[in-house]
Amino acid sequence: MPILIAHSEDDWDIPAKHSQSLFEAFLDPKLPSIVGIEGTKAQLEVLEARYKAREALVDKREIERVGNLEVYERDNGNRVEWLQTFWGGHNRVGLHDGVVDHMGQMFGFL
């Protein structure tokens, strides 16, 4: 099943970083592990490798007047998408026309 994580930049109740962390959790198994890495140089090398691997896995784009979208396609062919809208607040992001339109396209309702 595809997964959409939508969050508004102007959510004053829950920081958008929480949704970003959830999106990153889907990516983490595909990135080089930092577990057990010691030493500044080794850590920097692994972090650089993680950054490059993430860039190769994630498609980024802006949806005009809506927000920024990051898409990761999983091994099973389903996508995980993180849409951070420019506005919508805590309670209205799901009612945002751009989010509703994107959900319709993503899940085949349109």
C-alpha positions in Angstrom: 0.0 0.0 0.0 1.3 3.5 -0.7 1.9 5.8 2.2 1.4 9.5 2.3 2.7 11.6 5.2 1.4 15.2 5.0 2.4 17.9 7.4 2.1 21.7 7.4 5.0 24.1 8.0 2.7 26.3 10.1 1.6 23.5 12.4 2.1 25.1 15.9 1.1 22.0 17.8 3.4 19.3 16.3 6.7 20.3 14.5 7.0 19.1 10.9 10.3 17.4 11.9 8.2 14.7 13.5 6.8 13.7 10.1 10.2 14.0 8.5 11.6 11.6 11.1 8.8 9.1 10.2 9.7 9.4 6.5 13.4 8.9 7.4 12.5 5.7 9.3 11.3 4.2 6.0 14.6 5.1 4.4 16.9 4.1 7.2 17.2 0.3 6.3 18.5 1.3 2.8 21.2 3.6 4.1 24.7 2.8 5.4 24.5 2.0 9.1 26.2 4.4 11.6 25.9 1.8 14.4 29.3 1.0 15.8 31.2 3.7 13.8 33.7 5.6 16.0 36.1 8.4 15.2 35.3 11.7 13.6 36.7 10.8 10.1 34.8 7.5 10.0 31.6 9.1 11.1 31.9 11.8 8.5 32.6 9.2 5.7 29.5 7.2 6.7 27.3 10.4 7.0 28.5 11.4 3.5 27.7 7.9 2.2 24.2 8.1 3.8 23.6 11.5 2.2 24.6 10.2 -1.2 22.5 7.1 -0.9 19.5 9.1 0.3 19.9 11.5 -2.7 19.8 8.5 -5.0 16.7 7.0 -3.4 14.5 10.1 -2.9 12.9 12.1 -5.6 12.3 15.7 -4.5 10.1 18.3 -6.1 7.9 21.3 -5.3 4.2 21.2 -6.0 3.4 24.7 -7.0 1.5 26.7 -4.3 1.2 23.5 -2.2 4.5 22.5 -0.7 7.6 20.2 -1.1 7.3 16.6 -1.9 9.8 13.8 -1.3 9.1 10.3 -2.8 10.8 7.0 -1.9 9.8 3.9 -3.9 10.0 0.8 -1.8 11.2 -2.6 -3.0 7.6 -3.8 -3.2 6.9 -1.0 -5.7 4.8 1.0 -3.3 5.8 4.6 -2.6 6.2 6.5 0.6 5.6 10.2 0.1 6.2 13.0 2.5 4.4 16.2 1.6 5.2 19.3 3.6 2.7 22.0 2.8 3.4 25.7 3.0 0.2 26.2 5.1 -2.7 24.3 6.6 -2.0 24.4 10.3 -2.5 21.4 12.6 -6.2 20.6 11.8 -6.7 21.7 8.3 -3.7 20.2 6.4 -5.9 17.3 5.3 -8.5 19.7 3.9 -5.9 21.6 1.9 -6.9 21.5 -1.8 -3.4 20.6 -2.9 -3.2 17.7 -0.4 -6.6 16.4 -1.4 -5.7 16.6 -5.1 -2.4 14.8 -4.5 -4.2 12.1 -2.5 -6.6 11.6 -5.3 -3.8 11.1 -7.8 -1.6 9.0 -5.5 -4.4 6.6 -4.6 -6.1 6.5 -8.0 -9.3 8.4 -7.0 -8.8 10.9 -9.8 
